[in-house]
Amino acid sequence: MSPWLPRVALCLSLAFGTQAIADDILIGIPTAQSTAAGVADHADWLNGATMAIEAINQAGGVNGRMLRAEVVDIDVLSPEGTVGAFQTLTGRGVHAIASSFVLIPQPAMDAAAAAGVPYMHGNTQLASVELVEQQPQRYRNIFMIDPDETWYGYGFVRYLDRLIDSGQWEPANRRIHIVQEQIAYTQMISQAAQRAIAESEGAWELAAVTDIQFPVQDWTPVINALRAEGAGVIFISHWVAAELAAFAQQFAFNPVPDSLVYLQYGPSQPEFLDLARGAGEGMIWGTVLGTPRSEAGIAFREAYMARHGDNMGEVYTASAWDTIHMLARVWEEVDPSDFDAVGDAIRTLRHEGIAGTYTFDRPQQRPLGYPWETDDLAEGMPHLIYQVQDNRHTIILPEQLAESEYRAPHWAR
């Protein structure tokens, strides 16, 4: 177990501050605060990062130096807003940038690369890590903390086979209806799911693909299309929690009988359960960067909720905590101002965090995903599948981390 995990307990009463001095180690945290997208996830990340910073400072900091967050607003929907936030942070002399995600990765990566500053992020985009692999010198100090988004599509289809093999679910039919939003992230997920269907050699069939455009004002045409198709699996490749909650409410009154409904990622955002008002019951979703219900995960959840309330995001809270602790571990051994030395140290790091095991010693500089890229849970980041049960996010896959079995939803005959 990582020596950093016991610090989770320190979060239980983190209400202290740190005197800002010139010798502080500065961590840039670009945080969406005033834009139409990303606010909930970015708030989760900032909360988790702040808890980690305060815990480390309470324990004496890093070699006696205090950590300090530099927070700037970011517009993740525009390249200009993304670059502006990153340039503001590098202009303030931050020693690293720790970011939940941006939607347009290359402008952020280029801004960080221009300064050479270590940049650790949860963009969850294949485009991010492909740039690192293709231009290793330029992007040498840029690291993604999770597997890429393709597993939300490809891995989910493979998880369906496991769910059937477990005896927990018998599909009404083997047809999958994909509803896809138009940004690159959701398109990539949809394409990965379609690839997995094609590779299943007839075990699964693509029923239809229905396009949606953010913001979705009315789900009625989509639900009508779903009902007309009658697929056994409904795959919503969208990520905005409020809009998925609206889908859940409308679907609950006019469901596709016996269907399994997968909402991809968006229910992880804290507002989903509140806005769905019970209509999300029985629906499933997944994340490649979650908070397993391990001993450390449970302790962190309790500490976080004591500080920020019960409505905790499942994804970016624990991963932010882990990221700050990874940086602190490296800085204990390497001068924070020597960016390339820090990057070299991250590449050799193995960190057993709350969300999983982080390693970066491969061309894409991101961890392995379990169970798709490693069959050893201790060596990767688990792809978690949740089902809303009793208005609570409950892990049902993988089997080693499951809290409960899959439950047939109320619209199953």
N, C-alpha and C positions, 0 to 999 in steps of 0.2 A: 504493500500500500504506500502511496506517495506520502512523504512527511508533511505535505501541505494540507492534506485532507482534515487532520484534527483541528485546523483553524476554523472550520465551519462553525464549531461551537462558540467561537468568539463573536459571532454575528448576533447573538441573542440580545445584546444590549449595546449596539453600536450607535451611540448618540453623542460621539465626541468629535472634536474638530482638530485641525492641524494648522499650526502657524506657518504660513507661506513664507519661505525664505529662498534666497538665491540658489541654495544648494539642493532644492527639491528636484526630484526626478519627475518630469512632466509627461503625462499620458494624454494624448489628444483623443477626444471622444466626439466625433461628429454625430449629432443627434437631431433627428427630424422633430421639430416642435411646432411648426406653423404651416406644414404642407398637407396635401390631401392624402398622402400615403406614407406608411412607415412609422407613424407616431407611436402606436402601441408597442410594436416590437422594439423600437429604439428606446422607449421609456423603460422597458424591461431590461435592456442591455445596460443602460445607464445605472439603474438601480442595483443590478448585480455587480457591476464594476465598482460602484461606490462602496458597496458592502465589503468587497475584497480590499480596496484601497484602505478603508478605515481599519479593517482587521490587521492588515500588514503593518500599518503605522502604529497601531496599538501594541503590536509585538516588537516594536523597535525600528520598523522601516527596513530598508535594504542597506546593510552596512552603515546604519546610523542615519541614512538619508530618508526623508519622508517622500512618499508618493503624492502627487497632486494631479487631479483631473483638470484638463483644459477642455471645456465644452463649447461647441459652436453649433448653431443651427445649420441644417443642411436640407436642400431640396433634392431628394433622391430621384425626382422625376425629370430633372434636366441636367445635361452635362455641365452647363455653366454653373448651376447651383452646387453641383458636386465638386467641381474643381475649385470654386471659390472657398468652400468650407475647408478643403484640404490645404489650400495655399495659406489660408488664415492660420491654420494650426502649425504648418511648417514655419511660417513667419514668426510664430511665438516661440520657436525653438524647442518643440516637443521632442522627447527622446523616443517615442513610439506613437503610432496611431492604432487604437483598438476600436474596431467598428463592427456593429452588428451586420449591416449589409448596405450596399448601394444597388440600385437597379441597372445602372449603366457602368460596368466595371472598369473599362479601360481608362476613362478620364481620371478616375480616382487613382488607379494604379500608376498612371503616368505622372500625376502630381506628386505622389509619394516617391516614385522612382527618381524624379528630378532632384529631390532633396536627399535621396539615399536612406530615408528614415524607415526603420522597420514598421511594417504595416501588417497587422494580424486581423483577419476579417472572417465573417460568416456569410459571404456573398452566396455560397451554395450554387455557384454557376460554373459550368464546364468552361465557358468562355474565359473566366478568370484564370483557371489553372492551365488551360491550353496556352495562354499568353506566357505564363511563367515557364512552361516546358519549352516553348518555341524560342524564347529570348531569355535564357537563364541569367545572363550577365546583367541585362537591364533591370530585370525584376527579381534580382537575387535576394532581396530583403522583404519579399512579399509572400505571405503565408495564409492559406485558407484553413480554417480550423475544423472543417467538416468535409465529408464526401460531397460530390456534386449533385445537382438536382435531378439528373437522369434516373436516379434510383427511386424517386417518387413515382415514376412511371414504370420503369423496367422492374424494379424490385417489388412493387406492389402486385404486378401480375404474377410474379413467382410466389409471393406470399399467398395468393389465392389458392395455389396448388397445395400449399402447406395447410391452409385452413380446411380444405376438403379432406386431405389425408388424415387430419386429426379427428375427423368425424364430427366436428362442431358445426359444419355448414354444408348443405347440399344445394347447389345453385339451381334455380328454376330453369335456367338454360345457360349455355356457355358463351353468350354474346355480351360484348362490352360496348356500351355507348359512351363516347367521350364528348364532354362539353369543354371547349377550350377558349381561354381568353387570348388576346392578341399580342401581349408583350413577349419578348424573347424567352423569358424564364418559363412561362406557362406553355409556350409552344414547344420548347425543348422537352418538357415533361410529357406532353402529349405524344410527341414523336417517339420518345423512349418507350412509352406504353405500347404504341403501335408496333414498334420493332419487336417487343417481347411477344405480342400476340402473333405476329408473323412467324416468329421462331418457335412457337409452341406446336407446330406441325399439326394444326387442326384441333388441338385441345381447347383453344379459345378462338373466337371469331370477332372481328371488328364489326359491330352492328351499324354504327353511324358516327359521324363527327359533326357536332353542332357548334358553330362559332358564337361567341359573345364578345361584347366590347365594353371595357371599363369606361364609365361606371354603369353597372347594370341597374336600370330603373325598375324593370318589371320582368319577373321570371316566368310569367304565364306562357309566352310562346315556347320557352325552353321546356317547361313541364309538359306542355301539350305534345311536343316532339318526343319527349321521353316516353310518355304514355303510348303514343302511336307505335313506337319501336318495340317497347316491351322487353328490353334487354334485362338479363339477370343481374348484370353489374352496371351501375351508373358511376362514371368517373368524372368528377367536376374539377378540371384543371384551372383553378382560380385560387386567389390567396387573400382576398380582402375579407376580414372577419364579418364586418357589418353586412356585406352583400351576401355572404354565405349564410348568415343567420336569417336574412330575408328569404333566401331560397328554402331553407329548412322550414320556415313557417308556412310558405305556400305549398311546399311538397307534402307536408304533414296532412293537409286537407284534401290533397288530390294525388296520392302516391301511386307509384308503379308497383302493383302487388308482387310480393316475394323478391323484390330487388334488394341487392346489397348496395348501399350508397356510400361512396368514398369522396370526401371533400378535400382531399390532397393535403393541405397544410394549414389553411387559414383558421380553423377552429382553435389552434394553439394560442391565438391572440386572446387576451383576457376578456374582452367584451363579448366574445361569441356566445357563451352560455347565458349571459344576462340578456342579450338582444334576442336570442333564439327563444327564450322563455319556455323551455321544455321541448320545443319542436325538434331539437337536435338529437333527442333520445334515440339511440339505436344506430346513428350514423357513425362512420369510422373515418379516421384521418391518420396521417403519419408524419414523422419527422426523422431526419437523419442526424439531428442535433437536439436531443431531448434531455429530460431529467429522469433517469431511471429511479425506481423506488428501492434503491440500495440503502444501506445504513447511512452513507454520506448524503445520498440524495434526499432521504427523509429528513435528516437533520437540517439540511440546507432549506428545504421547503418550510419547515417549522420556523426557522430563523427569519426567512424572507417574509412569510405571512405575518409574523409577529411585528415586523417592521412596516410592511406595505399593505397589509390586508389580505383577505382570503383569495382574492381574484388574481392569482399568480399566473403569468405566462409560462408555458411548459418548455419553451425553447431557449430564449436568449438570456434568461436570468442566470442559470447555472453556467452556461458557456462563457458569459462575461466574467463571472467569478474565476473560472478556470483560466481564461486568457490572461487576466491580470496576474494570477499566481505563476503562470508560465514565464511571463516577462520578469517578474520579481526573482524567480529562480535563476534565470540567466544573468540578470544584473548583479546578483551576488557574486558571480564569478568573472564578469566582464564589465568593463567601463561602459556605462550607458551612452556615453558620447561617441564611442567607437562603433558606428552603425554596422560596418561590415563584420566586426568581431561578434556583435550581437546576432547578426544573421547567421554566421557560421555556427554559433552556439545553439540557436533554435533548430538548425538542421540536424544536430546530433541529439536533440532533446527527446526524451521519452517521459511523458507526464501522465500519470494515472489520475485523471480528474473526476469530477462528479458526473459529467456527461459521457465519459468514456476515456479511452487511452489515445493520447495525441502523439503522433510521430510525423516527422516532416522530411525524412531521409529518402526522398524519391523525387524524380524530375518535376512532378506537379506541386511538390511542397505542400501536401495536405495529407490528413490521416486516411487510414483504410476504413472501409465500411464493413460492419458485421451484419449479416452473415454472407454478404455477396462477394467480398474481396478477401476476407479471412474467415476461417471457420473457428477461430479462437476468440471468444468474447473478450478476453483480457488484452487483445492486441489491436482493437479497433473501436470505432464509434458505432454503437448499435442503432440500426434502423428500427425505430419503435412504431408500432401500429396501436392506436388508441380507438376505443369505442366509447361513445357517451353512454354511460350507464348510471341511472339514478341521478342524472344531471351532474355527473362528474366524469372527468377524463380518466379512463381506466385502460391500462396497458393490457393488450391481449396477445401481442406478438413482439419479439420472438418468445418461444416457450420458456426459456430460462428466466426471463424477466417479467413474465405475465402475472398480472394481479387477478385476472379472471378469464373465463372462457368467453367466446363470442356468444352474444344473445340475439335471438331472432327479434327483429324490430316489430312494432305493433302492426305494421302494414303487411306482415307475413301471414299468409293464410294457414 
